[in-house]
């Protein structure tokens, strides 16, 4: 599939408006594009108790599975963070991405200026703990 960076960024910019961020006001959005042409979306959803806050990555990936798909169905994951730098997934999200995506899966991470960096899941969490370690 051929993805234009401009379209990927504009979809994330629209989606970030759905983030529920009354405490941090820091919006994060993620879209998983499936090989069948469908897409699954996620945003960060905060909580007054802070701890139950869901990051955008852990909002979108379980939905991929809930809809009956898995890592092999994923073409591309995009991520937007409301940051001047290129934001980067937190440690918990990296572990979730390792569990639910292929190690070589490309993740395109955009900042608020539209600058984008591509990384693989295994680059985000090298030497990760997986089912092989159980
Ligand atoms: N956040 C994410 O959604 N993904 C990450 O990988 C890092 C942090 C959210 C959680 C919280 O709502 C806000 O960003 C500030 O930490």
Backbone and ligand atoms as CSV (ligand in chain L), in Angstrom:
chain,resi,resn,atom,element,x,y,z
A,1,UNK,N,N,0.838,-1.204,0.000
A,1,UNK,CA,C,0.000,0.000,0.000
A,1,UNK,C,C,0.871,1.252,0.000
A,2,UNK,N,N,0.403,2.275,-0.675
A,2,UNK,CA,C,1.168,3.517,-0.758
A,2,UNK,C,C,0.540,4.578,0.128
A,3,UNK,N,N,1.280,5.029,1.126
A,3,UNK,CA,C,0.738,6.018,2.055
A,3,UNK,C,C,1.436,7.352,1.848
A,4,UNK,N,N,0.646,8.423,1.740
A,4,UNK,CA,C,1.267,9.749,1.666
A,4,UNK,C,C,1.410,10.298,3.080
A,5,UNK,N,N,2.602,10.838,3.366
A,5,UNK,CA,C,2.870,11.369,4.712
A,5,UNK,C,C,1.889,12.472,5.069
A,6,UNK,N,N,1.534,13.273,4.066
A,6,UNK,CA,C,0.615,14.405,4.313
A,6,UNK,C,C,-0.759,13.871,4.749
A,7,UNK,N,N,-1.226,12.827,4.075
A,7,UNK,CA,C,-2.549,12.270,4.430
A,7,UNK,C,C,-2.482,11.593,5.797
A,8,UNK,N,N,-1.417,10.842,6.044
A,8,UNK,CA,C,-1.276,10.182,7.353
A,8,UNK,C,C,-1.287,11.221,8.467
A,9,UNK,N,N,-0.556,12.330,8.252
A,9,UNK,CA,C,-0.482,13.385,9.272
A,9,UNK,C,C,-1.845,14.052,9.447
A,10,UNK,N,N,-2.534,14.321,8.355
A,10,UNK,CA,C,-3.822,15.024,8.499
A,10,UNK,C,C,-4.854,14.134,9.185
A,11,UNK,N,N,-4.781,12.816,8.979
A,11,UNK,CA,C,-5.709,11.917,9.687
A,11,UNK,C,C,-5.423,11.917,11.195
A,12,UNK,N,N,-4.132,11.946,11.545
A,12,UNK,CA,C,-3.764,11.995,12.971
A,12,UNK,C,C,-4.171,13.318,13.600
A,13,UNK,N,N,-4.005,14.416,12.851
A,13,UNK,CA,C,-4.363,15.741,13.376
A,13,UNK,C,C,-5.863,15.841,13.659
A,14,UNK,N,N,-6.643,15.170,12.817
A,14,UNK,CA,C,-8.087,15.174,13.047
A,14,UNK,C,C,-8.425,14.291,14.256
A,15,UNK,N,N,-7.806,13.110,14.289
A,15,UNK,CA,C,-8.084,12.157,15.363
A,15,UNK,C,C,-7.683,12.688,16.739
A,16,UNK,N,N,-6.573,13.435,16.801
A,16,UNK,CA,C,-6.079,13.891,18.120
A,16,UNK,C,C,-7.131,14.719,18.850
A,17,UNK,N,N,-8.070,15.298,18.127
A,17,UNK,CA,C,-9.128,16.082,18.773
A,17,UNK,C,C,-10.008,15.217,19.666
A,18,UNK,N,N,-9.987,13.899,19.445
A,18,UNK,CA,C,-10.792,12.988,20.268
A,18,UNK,C,C,-10.084,12.570,21.557
A,19,UNK,N,N,-8.806,12.934,21.696
A,19,UNK,CA,C,-8.086,12.567,22.927
A,19,UNK,C,C,-8.803,13.194,24.117
A,20,UNK,N,N,-8.886,12.434,25.216
A,20,UNK,CA,C,-9.528,12.925,26.443
A,20,UNK,C,C,-8.401,13.250,27.425
A,21,UNK,N,N,-8.015,14.522,27.453
A,21,UNK,CA,C,-6.794,14.889,28.171
A,21,UNK,C,C,-7.002,16.089,29.109
A,22,UNK,N,N,-7.997,15.998,30.023
A,22,UNK,CA,C,-8.251,17.150,30.883
A,22,UNK,C,C,-7.109,17.451,31.856
A,23,UNK,N,N,-6.206,16.507,32.103
A,23,UNK,CA,C,-5.161,16.700,33.114
A,23,UNK,C,C,-3.838,17.128,32.503
A,24,UNK,N,N,-3.415,16.483,31.428
A,24,UNK,CA,C,-2.125,16.845,30.816
A,24,UNK,C,C,-2.293,17.822,29.644
A,25,UNK,N,N,-3.458,17.801,29.018
A,25,UNK,CA,C,-3.674,18.553,27.779
A,25,UNK,C,C,-2.654,18.159,26.707
A,26,UNK,N,N,-2.084,16.975,26.817
A,26,UNK,CA,C,-1.091,16.458,25.868
A,26,UNK,C,C,-1.773,15.370,25.036
A,27,UNK,N,N,-2.000,15.700,23.784
A,27,UNK,CA,C,-2.780,14.801,22.926
A,27,UNK,C,C,-1.891,13.797,22.196
A,28,UNK,N,N,-2.333,12.554,22.210
A,28,UNK,CA,C,-1.643,11.484,21.485
A,28,UNK,C,C,-2.697,10.731,20.681
A,29,UNK,N,N,-2.361,10.408,19.442
A,29,UNK,CA,C,-3.300,9.682,18.575
A,29,UNK,C,C,-2.541,8.609,17.818
A,30,UNK,N,N,-3.208,7.525,17.529
A,30,UNK,CA,C,-2.560,6.434,16.791
A,30,UNK,C,C,-3.562,5.794,15.845
A,31,UNK,N,N,-3.080,5.469,14.664
A,31,UNK,CA,C,-3.933,4.769,13.689
A,31,UNK,C,C,-3.196,3.526,13.201
A,32,UNK,N,N,-3.893,2.400,13.225
A,32,UNK,CA,C,-3.357,1.162,12.669
A,32,UNK,C,C,-4.068,0.907,11.346
A,33,UNK,N,N,-3.291,0.881,10.275
A,33,UNK,CA,C,-3.816,0.610,8.931
A,33,UNK,C,C,-3.659,-0.885,8.660
A,34,UNK,N,N,-4.772,-1.520,8.354
A,34,UNK,CA,C,-4.747,-2.964,8.120
A,34,UNK,C,C,-4.533,-3.261,6.637
A,35,UNK,N,N,-4.046,-4.455,6.359
A,35,UNK,CA,C,-3.775,-4.849,4.973
A,35,UNK,C,C,-5.048,-4.899,4.141
A,36,UNK,N,N,-6.191,-5.088,4.806
A,36,UNK,CA,C,-7.454,-5.160,4.062
A,36,UNK,C,C,-8.044,-3.776,3.777
A,37,UNK,N,N,-7.287,-2.715,4.134
A,37,UNK,CA,C,-7.737,-1.356,3.834
A,37,UNK,C,C,-8.499,-0.693,4.972
A,38,UNK,N,N,-8.844,-1.495,5.989
A,38,UNK,CA,C,-9.543,-0.877,7.134
A,38,UNK,C,C,-8.539,-0.205,8.051
A,39,UNK,N,N,-9.055,0.660,8.920
A,39,UNK,CA,C,-8.160,1.241,9.922
A,39,UNK,C,C,-8.822,1.241,11.283
A,40,UNK,N,N,-7.966,1.191,12.308
A,40,UNK,CA,C,-8.415,1.173,13.692
A,40,UNK,C,C,-7.732,2.365,14.374
A,41,UNK,N,N,-8.498,3.102,15.196
A,41,UNK,CA,C,-7.936,4.330,15.767
A,41,UNK,C,C,-7.886,4.265,17.286
A,42,UNK,N,N,-6.976,5.046,17.863
A,42,UNK,CA,C,-6.892,5.157,19.319
A,42,UNK,C,C,-6.351,6.515,19.727
A,43,UNK,N,N,-6.735,6.941,20.917
A,43,UNK,CA,C,-6.235,8.199,21.490
A,43,UNK,C,C,-5.927,7.957,22.959
A,44,UNK,N,N,-5.222,8.894,23.586
A,44,UNK,CA,C,-5.039,8.746,25.031
A,44,UNK,C,C,-6.298,9.201,25.755
A,45,UNK,N,N,-6.627,8.447,26.798
A,45,UNK,CA,C,-7.850,8.680,27.571
A,45,UNK,C,C,-7.445,8.720,29.041
A,46,UNK,N,N,-7.483,9.923,29.618
A,46,UNK,CA,C,-6.964,10.109,30.974
A,46,UNK,C,C,-8.026,9.872,32.034
A,47,UNK,N,N,-7.577,9.902,33.294
A,47,UNK,CA,C,-8.452,9.600,34.414
A,47,UNK,C,C,-8.026,10.448,35.611
A,48,UNK,N,N,-8.985,10.939,36.368
A,48,UNK,CA,C,-8.693,11.760,37.546
A,48,UNK,C,C,-7.807,11.018,38.535
A,49,UNK,N,N,-7.875,9.695,38.523
A,49,UNK,CA,C,-7.023,8.895,39.404
A,49,UNK,C,C,-5.650,8.634,38.764
A,50,UNK,N,N,-5.409,9.241,37.599
A,50,UNK,CA,C,-4.135,9.172,36.856
A,50,UNK,C,C,-3.747,7.758,36.413
A,51,UNK,N,N,-3.646,6.828,37.380
A,51,UNK,CA,C,-3.127,5.498,37.040
A,51,UNK,C,C,-3.927,4.783,35.943
A,52,UNK,N,N,-5.257,4.904,35.920
A,52,UNK,CA,C,-6.008,4.202,34.858
A,52,UNK,C,C,-5.885,4.847,33.471
A,53,UNK,N,N,-5.120,5.910,33.351
A,53,UNK,CA,C,-4.943,6.547,32.035
A,53,UNK,C,C,-4.488,5.534,30.989
A,54,UNK,N,N,-5.119,5.602,29.829
A,54,UNK,CA,C,-4.760,4.706,28.721
A,54,UNK,C,C,-4.003,5.516,27.671
A,55,UNK,N,N,-2.834,5.071,27.312
A,55,UNK,CA,C,-2.088,5.705,26.220
A,55,UNK,C,C,-2.743,5.345,24.886
A,56,UNK,N,N,-2.493,6.176,23.883
A,56,UNK,CA,C,-3.095,5.955,22.567
A,56,UNK,C,C,-2.712,4.590,21.978
A,57,UNK,N,N,-1.466,4.196,22.203
A,57,UNK,CA,C,-0.998,2.914,21.638
A,57,UNK,C,C,-1.756,1.747,22.272
A,58,UNK,N,N,-2.013,1.859,23.600
A,58,UNK,CA,C,-2.723,0.776,24.291
A,58,UNK,C,C,-4.230,0.925,24.188
A,59,UNK,N,N,-4.650,1.998,23.540
A,59,UNK,CA,C,-6.064,2.142,23.176
A,59,UNK,C,C,-6.300,1.438,21.835
A,60,UNK,N,N,-5.381,1.665,20.890
A,60,UNK,CA,C,-5.641,1.159,19.532
A,60,UNK,C,C,-5.339,-0.339,19.383
A,61,UNK,N,N,-4.238,-0.810,19.958
A,61,UNK,CA,C,-3.825,-2.187,19.634
A,61,UNK,C,C,-4.787,-3.264,20.144
A,62,UNK,N,N,-5.310,-3.151,21.374
A,62,UNK,CA,C,-6.286,-4.167,21.789
A,62,UNK,C,C,-7.548,-4.166,20.912
A,63,UNK,N,N,-7.882,-3.000,20.376
A,63,UNK,CA,C,-9.058,-2.950,19.491
A,63,UNK,C,C,-8.820,-3.729,18.202
A,64,UNK,N,N,-7.553,-3.690,17.714
A,64,UNK,CA,C,-7.221,-4.481,16.514
A,64,UNK,C,C,-7.583,-5.942,16.769
A,65,UNK,N,N,-7.181,-6.437,17.952
A,65,UNK,CA,C,-7.447,-7.834,18.301
A,65,UNK,C,C,-8.937,-8.064,18.564
A,66,UNK,N,N,-9.566,-7.087,19.226
A,66,UNK,CA,C,-11.000,-7.239,19.534
A,66,UNK,C,C,-11.821,-7.343,18.259
A,67,UNK,N,N,-11.321,-6.735,17.205
A,67,UNK,CA,C,-12.053,-6.798,15.939
A,67,UNK,C,C,-11.695,-8.039,15.127
A,68,UNK,N,N,-10.888,-8.911,15.727
A,68,UNK,CA,C,-10.622,-10.205,15.091
A,68,UNK,C,C,-9.361,-10.229,14.249
A,69,UNK,N,N,-8.553,-9.183,14.332
A,69,UNK,CA,C,-7.300,-9.124,13.562
A,69,UNK,C,C,-6.124,-9.435,14.478
A,70,UNK,N,N,-4.951,-9.624,13.852
A,70,UNK,CA,C,-3.736,-9.777,14.648
A,70,UNK,C,C,-2.563,-9.114,13.934
A,71,UNK,N,N,-1.369,-9.341,14.479
A,71,UNK,CA,C,-0.163,-8.663,13.982
A,71,UNK,C,C,0.046,-8.849,12.479
A,72,UNK,N,N,-0.342,-10.030,11.971
A,72,UNK,CA,C,-0.127,-10.313,10.543
A,72,UNK,C,C,-1.034,-9.490,9.640
A,73,UNK,N,N,-2.080,-8.921,10.210
A,73,UNK,CA,C,-3.025,-8.116,9.419
A,73,UNK,C,C,-2.626,-6.649,9.340
A,74,UNK,N,N,-1.578,-6.289,10.090
A,74,UNK,CA,C,-1.224,-4.858,10.185
A,74,UNK,C,C,-0.245,-4.460,9.089
A,75,UNK,N,N,-0.593,-3.399,8.388
A,75,UNK,CA,C,0.278,-2.854,7.341
A,75,UNK,C,C,1.180,-1.755,7.932
A,76,UNK,N,N,0.575,-0.869,8.707
A,76,UNK,CA,C,1.328,0.287,9.213
A,76,UNK,C,C,0.678,0.792,10.493
A,77,UNK,N,N,1.530,1.228,11.434
A,77,UNK,CA,C,1.011,1.924,12.620
A,77,UNK,C,C,1.557,3.343,12.594
A,78,UNK,N,N,0.689,4.322,12.801
A,78,UNK,CA,C,1.155,5.708,12.911
A,78,UNK,C,C,0.845,6.210,14.311
A,79,UNK,N,N,1.661,7.190,14.723
A,79,UNK,CA,C,1.523,7.746,16.065
A,79,UNK,C,C,1.786,9.236,15.981
A,80,UNK,N,N,0.956,10.003,16.684
A,80,UNK,CA,C,1.148,11.458,16.781
A,80,UNK,C,C,1.277,11.812,18.239
A,81,UNK,N,N,2.268,12.620,18.580
A,81,UNK,CA,C,2.301,13.178,19.933
A,81,UNK,C,C,2.396,14.692,19.816
A,82,UNK,N,N,1.753,15.357,20.737
A,82,UNK,CA,C,1.672,16.814,20.783
A,82,UNK,C,C,3.006,17.388,21.244
A,83,UNK,N,N,4.041,17.157,20.496
A,83,UNK,CA,C,5.377,17.456,20.973
A,83,UNK,C,C,6.172,18.194,19.901
A,84,UNK,N,N,7.090,19.063,20.335
A,84,UNK,CA,C,7.999,19.707,19.384
A,84,UNK,C,C,9.053,18.706,18.921
A,85,UNK,N,N,9.427,17.817,19.831
A,85,UNK,CA,C,10.344,16.732,19.454
A,85,UNK,C,C,9.502,15.629,18.832
A,86,UNK,N,N,10.169,14.609,18.295
A,86,UNK,CA,C,9.391,13.442,17.884
A,86,UNK,C,C,9.157,12.631,19.141
A,87,UNK,N,N,7.905,12.551,19.547
A,87,UNK,CA,C,7.552,11.817,20.768
A,87,UNK,C,C,7.865,10.350,20.598
A,88,UNK,N,N,7.881,9.670,21.702
A,88,UNK,CA,C,8.263,8.265,21.622
A,88,UNK,C,C,7.442,7.466,22.636
A,89,UNK,N,N,7.037,6.259,22.292
A,89,UNK,CA,C,6.145,5.503,23.183
A,89,UNK,C,C,6.767,5.239,24.554
A,90,UNK,N,N,5.936,5.247,25.578
A,90,UNK,CA,C,6.418,4.940,26.932
A,90,UNK,C,C,6.776,3.458,27.027
A,91,UNK,N,N,7.418,3.091,28.099
A,91,UNK,CA,C,7.885,1.719,28.261
A,91,UNK,C,C,6.767,0.691,28.250
A,92,UNK,N,N,5.652,1.007,28.906
A,92,UNK,CA,C,4.527,0.066,28.941
A,92,UNK,C,C,3.983,-0.146,27.534
A,93,UNK,N,N,3.885,0.935,26.766
A,93,UNK,CA,C,3.386,0.806,25.391
A,93,UNK,C,C,4.356,0.008,24.525
A,94,UNK,N,N,5.651,0.192,24.740
A,94,UNK,CA,C,6.635,-0.582,23.955
A,94,UNK,C,C,6.469,-2.080,24.217
A,95,UNK,N,N,6.207,-2.442,25.469
A,95,UNK,CA,C,5.999,-3.856,25.782
A,95,UNK,C,C,4.726,-4.365,25.114
A,96,UNK,N,N,3.676,-3.549,25.123
A,96,UNK,CA,C,2.413,-3.937,24.473
A,96,UNK,C,C,2.600,-4.058,22.966
A,97,UNK,N,N,3.344,-3.125,22.390
A,97,UNK,CA,C,3.603,-3.185,20.941
A,97,UNK,C,C,4.400,-4.447,20.587
A,98,UNK,N,N,5.347,-4.806,21.467
A,98,UNK,CA,C,6.148,-6.020,21.252
A,98,UNK,C,C,5.255,-7.257,21.267
A,99,UNK,N,N,4.266,-7.253,22.146
A,99,UNK,CA,C,3.364,-8.403,22.261
A,99,UNK,C,C,2.410,-8.500,21.068
A,100,UNK,N,N,1.919,-7.355,20.586
A,100,UNK,CA,C,0.787,-7.369,19.650
A,100,UNK,C,C,1.150,-7.044,18.201
A,101,UNK,N,N,2.420,-6.698,17.957
A,101,UNK,CA,C,2.863,-6.406,16.582
A,101,UNK,C,C,4.076,-7.270,16.238
A,102,UNK,N,N,4.386,-7.363,14.958
A,102,UNK,CA,C,5.605,-8.078,14.537
A,102,UNK,C,C,6.828,-7.241,14.901
A,103,UNK,N,N,7.974,-7.879,15.208
A,103,UNK,CA,C,9.178,-7.109,15.561
A,103,UNK,C,C,9.609,-6.145,14.460
A,104,UNK,N,N,9.379,-6.546,13.219
A,104,UNK,CA,C,9.821,-5.697,12.090
A,104,UNK,C,C,8.767,-4.681,11.646
A,105,UNK,N,N,7.661,-4.628,12.398
A,105,UNK,CA,C,6.577,-3.691,12.050
A,105,UNK,C,C,7.072,-2.245,12.086
A,106,UNK,N,N,6.800,-1.512,11.006
A,106,UNK,CA,C,7.170,-0.087,10.955
A,106,UNK,C,C,6.124,0.748,11.699
A,107,UNK,N,N,6.625,1.649,12.515
A,107,UNK,CA,C,5.770,2.622,13.204
A,107,UNK,C,C,6.265,4.011,12.787
A,108,UNK,N,N,5.373,4.811,12.227
A,108,UNK,CA,C,5.739,6.180,11.832
A,108,UNK,C,C,5.261,7.124,12.926
A,109,UNK,N,N,6.204,7.869,13.493
A,109,UNK,CA,C,5.881,8.759,14.619
A,109,UNK,C,C,6.001,10.219,14.169
A,110,UNK,N,N,4.880,10.944,14.291
A,110,UNK,CA,C,4.841,12.356,13.865
A,110,UNK,C,C,4.857,13.271,15.086
A,111,UNK,N,N,5.520,14.420,14.921
A,111,UNK,CA,C,5.386,15.449,15.957
A,111,UNK,C,C,4.366,16.489,15.492
A,112,UNK,N,N,4.194,17.560,16.293
A,112,UNK,CA,C,3.110,18.483,15.960
A,112,UNK,C,C,3.398,19.339,14.741
A,113,UNK,N,N,4.665,19.349,14.297
A,113,UNK,CA,C,5.000,20.111,13.081
A,113,UNK,C,C,4.866,19.246,11.826
A,114,UNK,N,N,4.542,17.984,12.021
A,114,UNK,CA,C,4.396,17.095,10.866
A,114,UNK,C,C,5.680,16.371,10.521
A,115,UNK,N,N,6.740,16.631,11.309
A,115,UNK,CA,C,7.993,15.899,11.089
A,115,UNK,C,C,7.780,14.443,11.513
A,116,UNK,N,N,8.350,13.537,10.771
A,116,UNK,CA,C,8.060,12.123,11.024
A,116,UNK,C,C,9.319,11.272,11.009
A,117,UNK,N,N,9.322,10.300,11.897
A,117,UNK,CA,C,10.446,9.359,11.986
A,117,UNK,C,C,9.860,7.940,11.935
A,118,UNK,N,N,10.495,7.041,11.198
A,118,UNK,CA,C,10.019,5.655,11.141
A,118,UNK,C,C,10.928,4.761,11.966
A,119,UNK,N,N,10.331,3.941,12.802
A,119,UNK,CA,C,11.108,2.982,13.599
A,119,UNK,C,C,10.401,1.630,13.561
A,120,UNK,N,N,11.140,0.585,13.859
A,120,UNK,CA,C,10.492,-0.720,13.979
A,120,UNK,C,C,10.216,-0.993,15.463
A,121,UNK,N,N,9.321,-1.933,15.679
A,121,UNK,CA,C,8.977,-2.312,17.056
A,121,UNK,C,C,10.214,-2.840,17.783
A,122,UNK,N,N,11.047,-3.635,17.106
A,122,UNK,CA,C,12.225,-4.178,17.801
A,122,UNK,C,C,13.262,-3.100,18.074
A,123,UNK,N,N,13.269,-2.033,17.271
A,123,UNK,CA,C,14.164,-0.911,17.594
A,123,UNK,C,C,13.672,-0.182,18.849
A,124,UNK,N,N,12.344,-0.121,19.001
A,124,UNK,CA,C,11.792,0.565,20.171
A,124,UNK,C,C,12.067,-0.203,21.463
A,125,UNK,N,N,12.081,-1.535,21.353
A,125,UNK,CA,C,12.314,-2.345,22.563
A,125,UNK,C,C,13.210,-3.534,22.234
A,126,UNK,N,N,14.534,-3.266,22.120
A,126,UNK,CA,C,15.445,-4.372,21.839
A,126,UNK,C,C,15.538,-5.309,23.045
A,127,UNK,N,N,15.885,-6.542,22.760
A,127,UNK,CA,C,16.119,-7.515,23.832
A,127,UNK,C,C,14.898,-7.630,24.756
A,128,UNK,N,N,13.718,-7.653,24.128
A,128,UNK,CA,C,12.488,-7.595,24.902
A,128,UNK,C,C,12.129,-8.944,25.527
A,129,UNK,N,N,11.327,-8.872,26.543
A,129,UNK,CA,C,10.776,-10.076,27.185
A,129,UNK,C,C,9.572,-10.518,26.375
A,130,UNK,N,N,9.594,-11.760,25.900
A,130,UNK,CA,C,8.487,-12.266,25.086
A,130,UNK,C,C,8.077,-13.647,25.577
A,131,UNK,N,N,7.110,-14.232,24.858
A,131,UNK,CA,C,6.640,-15.587,25.227
A,131,UNK,C,C,7.792,-16.588,25.246
A,132,UNK,N,N,8.843,-16.329,24.454
A,132,UNK,CA,C,9.975,-17.255,24.388
A,132,UNK,C,C,10.711,-17.323,25.732
A,133,UNK,N,N,10.535,-16.300,26.544
A,133,UNK,CA,C,11.211,-16.265,27.832
A,133,UNK,C,C,10.440,-16.953,28.938
A,134,UNK,N,N,9.202,-17.346,28.641
A,134,UNK,CA,C,8.372,-17.957,29.697
A,134,UNK,C,C,8.762,-19.420,29.908
L,1,LIG,N1,N,0.877,9.033,26.446
L,1,LIG,C1,C,0.478,8.244,25.405
L,1,LIG,O1,O,-0.686,8.263,24.997
L,1,LIG,N2,N,1.407,7.429,24.843
L,1,LIG,C2,C,2.703,7.331,25.259
L,1,LIG,O2,O,3.430,6.462,24.795
L,1,LIG,C3,C,3.243,8.294,26.223
L,1,LIG,C4,C,2.223,9.052,27.001
L,1,LIG,C5,C,-0.133,9.898,27.087
L,1,LIG,C6,C,-0.502,9.491,28.494
L,1,LIG,C7,C,-0.980,10.797,29.072
L,1,LIG,O3,O,-2.358,10.953,28.752
L,1,LIG,C8,C,-0.205,11.853,28.323
L,1,LIG,O4,O,0.354,11.226,27.179
L,1,LIG,C9,C,0.922,12.491,29.137
L,1,LIG,O5,O,1.751,11.522,29.662
